């Protein structure tokens, strides 16, 4: 079994990337037969999507590769960064290009959706948008979780959530994803 995990962010210091890596470790501790592939959105950078660019360029290889990685996975873990209450430009652009290959971007995969931020909101706005739209793009949301105040609740040295309630919630969400497979 293979799970594809990524942060919907192109920040080199992404706290969402740290969260998906942490969650991947939780999953492999629950089931050592699971292979977690954590990818970096920076490897999928493309020109800004527009129908004019699509007519000129066709479908970029990065979008095809991203779509194929989703297709090869049994499940997805996505942690969303929130920029001004919505998706990051990097994720939205990749998603827009990929949806032109096939609107069923998520290919009926079980999904664990996450979000975190340094603030108390925990990027809940973008998480709600992602959760509410996933089914339109053939995604099956099994669990979702927001981690508020990341810097207060995550130890970057040990790469662990320090808040016991939040750690348990992530473990429960991870187990729910595994149970769906």
TORTITI-524986 format. One record per residue (C-alpha): residue in one letter; x, y, z. Coordinates in steps of 0.25 Angstrom, whole numbers, plus 5000, padded with zeros to 4 digits. Example, Ala and Ser with C-alpha at 12.3 -4.5 7.8 and 13.67 -1.06 7.14 Angstrom:
  aa  east  north    up
   A  5049   4982  5031
   S  5055   4996  5029
//
This chain:
  aa  east  north    up
   X  5000   5000  5000
   X  5005   5014  4997
   X  5001   5027  5002
   X  5004   5040  4995
   X  5006   5052  5004
   X  5009   5067  5002
   X  5008   5080  5007
   X  4999   5090  4998
   X  5010   5100  5000
   X  5023   5103  4993
   X  5030   5109  5005
   X  5044   5103  5008
   X  5041   5104  5023
   X  5027   5099  5021
   X  5020   5095  5035
   X  5010   5088  5027
   X  5021   5079  5020
   X  5026   5076  5035
   X  5012   5072  5038
   X  5010   5062  5027
   X  5024   5056  5030
   X  5020   5055  5044
   X  5007   5048  5040
   X  5014   5039  5031
   X  5022   5034  5042
   X  5010   5032  5050
   X  5004   5023  5039
   X  5016   5015  5037
   X  5017   5013  5053
   X  5002   5008  5052
   X  5005   4999  5039
   X  5019   4996  5035
   X  5014   4991  5021
   X  5010   5005  5017
   X  5020   5013  5008
   X  5019   5028  5010
   X  5024   5036  4998
   X  5025   5051  5003
   X  5026   5060  4991
   X  5030   5075  4990
   X  5021   5085  4982
   X  5034   5092  4977
   X  5036   5080  4968
   X  5023   5083  4961
   X  5025   5098  4958
   X  5019   5103  4945
   X  5015   5116  4938
   X  5002   5122  4943
   X  4990   5114  4937
   X  4982   5121  4927
   X  4974   5115  4915
   X  4983   5123  4906
   X  4996   5116  4912
   X  4989   5103  4911
   X  4986   5105  4896
   X  5001   5109  4894
   X  5008   5099  4903
   X  4998   5087  4904
   X  4998   5080  4917
   X  5011   5082  4925
   X  5019   5069  4929
   X  5019   5074  4943
   X  5004   5073  4943
   X  5004   5059  4937
   X  5014   5054  4947
   X  5006   5060  4959
   X  4993   5053  4953
   X  5000   5040  4951
   X  5006   5040  4965
   X  4992   5042  4971
   X  4987   5030  4962
   X  4998   5021  4967
   X  4995   5024  4981
   X  4984   5017  4990
   X  4982   5029  4998
   X  4986   5043  5000
   X  4990   5052  5012
   X  4989   5067  5008
   X  4993   5078  5018
   X  4988   5092  5014
   X  4995   5105  5016
   X  4985   5117  5017
   X  4988   5130  5009
   X  4978   5141  5011
   X  4968   5130  5015
   X  4969   5121  5003
   X  4979   5112  4996
   X  4993   5116  4993
   X  4996   5121  4979
   X  5006   5109  4977
   X  4995   5098  4980
   X  4984   5105  4973
   X  4992   5106  4960
   X  4997   5092  4961
   X  4982   5088  4963
   X  4977   5096  4952
   X  4987   5090  4942
   X  4984   5076  4947
   X  4969   5078  4946
   X  4970   5080  4931
   X  4976   5066  4930
   X  4964   5060  4937
   X  4954   5067  4946
   X  4955   5055  4955
   X  4968   5060  4960
   X  4967   5051  4973
   X  4963   5039  4965
   X  4954   5033  4976
   X  4965   5032  4987
   X  4963   5032  5002
   X  4968   5045  5007
   X  4973   5051  5020
   X  4972   5066  5019
   X  4980   5074  5029
   X  4984   5089  5031
   X  4992   5097  5041
   X  4997   5111  5043
   X  5005   5119  5054
   X  4992   5125  5058
   X  4980   5121  5066
   X  4971   5118  5054
   X  4979   5106  5049
   X  4976   5110  5035
   X  4962   5105  5037
   X  4957   5113  5025
   X  4965   5107  5014
   X  4963   5093  5021
   X  4948   5095  5020
   X  4949   5099  5005
   X  4957   5087  5002
   X  4948   5078  5010
   X  4935   5083  5003
   X  4941   5083  4989
   X  4948   5069  4989
   X  4936   5061  4985
   X  4934   5069  4972
   X  4948   5065  4969
   X  4946   5050  4972
   X  4952   5051  4986
   X  4947   5043  4998
   X  4950   5050  5010
   X  4952   5040  5022
   X  4957   5050  5032
   X  4961   5065  5034
   X  4968   5072  5045
   X  4973   5086  5048
   X  4986   5088  5057
   X  4985   5102  5062
   X  4997   5110  5067
   X  5007   5100  5061
   X  5020   5107  5067
   X  5014   5104  5081
   X  5009   5090  5078
   X  5020   5084  5070
   X  5035   5082  5074
   X  5043   5084  5062
   X  5055   5077  5069
   X  5048   5064  5071
   X  5038   5066  5060
   X  5026   5062  5069
   X  5013   5069  5073
   X  5015   5072  5088
   X  5000   5075  5091
   X  4995   5061  5095
   X  4980   5064  5091
   X  4985   5068  5077
   X  4995   5057  5076
   X  4983   5047  5079
   X  4974   5054  5069
   X  4985   5052  5058
   X  4987   5038  5062
   X  4972   5035  5061
   X  4971   5042  5047
   X  4983   5034  5042
   X  4976   5021  5047
   X  4963   5025  5041
   X  4970   5027  5028
   X  4977   5013  5029
   X  4964   5007  5033
   X  4958   5012  5019
   X  4968   5004  5011
//
